[in-house]
Amino acid sequence: MSFLGLRTKAVLWPLTRNISCSFNRQLIQPCSIRPSVRSYSSSPIKYRPPLTVADGYKRFGNNSREPFYMSKRLWVFTATGVVIYGGYYVTHLEKVPISGRLRFMSITPKQEEAMAVLAYNDVMRQFGRRILPPNHPYTLFVKKVAKRLVKVSGLENMKWEFYVIDSPERNAFVLPGGKVFVFTGILPVVKNEDGMAAVLGHEIAHQLARHSAEKVSFTKIILVLIMTLQLFGVDTTFLFNQVTMNYLLMSPFSRKCETEADLIGLQLMAQACFEPRESLEVWKRMSAIGEHDIPQFLSTHPSHENRIQRLKKEMPMALQKLEESDCSTEVGYLADMFREARVRW
């Protein structure tokens, strides 16, 4: 056989190894093909349904009929979270100066001041051109009253800055770090130094109690609560929507801080030898002109009537503080000397 014949046979052999053919010169018999695939049983395939809970099916090694609250893994996880977060909460509790209220605080003063930089820049961009110069009579008046309040607050080492904004708004506010802004629109309401002391005492009290940092800390608690509920499969969309957060959580918290600032400010102005009863007159005048005259539950501030009632309740303590203060010193003498020459608007 030639080389070509051998090669052809080698190539065709795998294709014809299951084919049986017989050839002769007179008769060519048909080829028979032997199937090389294994034969299978002709019996029909039986369908087996998937395992169910009734058949004792177990997922991840736990019996699915066991209630989730019976899971040891769940309780270990919960106990670990309680220890970690509970320990963090307890170790970050502190008392508010003067009022003595116990609260959670997780923001340091440096972090608080860093956050206030952005707010300060926004205020300066908005009102920078309307801020009165440092030698303006209104600015000197505000700083004169503020100096006595800062002295008794224990925050003399802080870099206080007092700005008077030429605007008809009857408002004043403080930013963390001791930056106080007073609008000229509130000057006709305060009328005198004692009235100005009621307003500035309130703002300095916010700084003393660090209410801005407490608000951020309070928000952290809410976020942890939301994350915990979501971890257990609870839909928090309904519980923590914008309406719930504003009117049921943040607004009541803000009103609590405002009330506390009123009471701390009352003690500060009494200790600084200002007349604490003038604070009642300030809020009466605010109420008479209808400033922020909206329902209390819709506001971040207490109503004027509630403020007056709380101040009346705390007035005996403030008057006692006034008697105990050393108002016969040089500061008190100067206050008495200028009392008859109050600046009025």
Secondary structure, DSSP 8 states (H G I E B T S, - for coil): --HHHHHHHHHHHHHHTTEE--B-SS-B---EE---S-----S---------GGGT-EETTEETTS-GGG-HHHHHHHHHHHHHHHHHHHHTEEE-TTT--EEE----HHHHHHHHHHHHHHHHHHHGGGB--TTSHHHHHHHHHHHHHHHHHT-TTS--EEEEE--S---EEEETTTEEEEEGGGHHHH-SHHHHHHHHHHHHHHHHHTHHHHHHHHHHHHHHHHHHHHHTT---TTTTSHHIIIIIIIHHHHHHHHHHHHHHHHHHHHHTT--TTHHHHHHHHHHHTTTT-S-GGGSSS--HHHHHHHHHHHHHHHHHHHHHS-TTSHHHHHHHHHHTT----
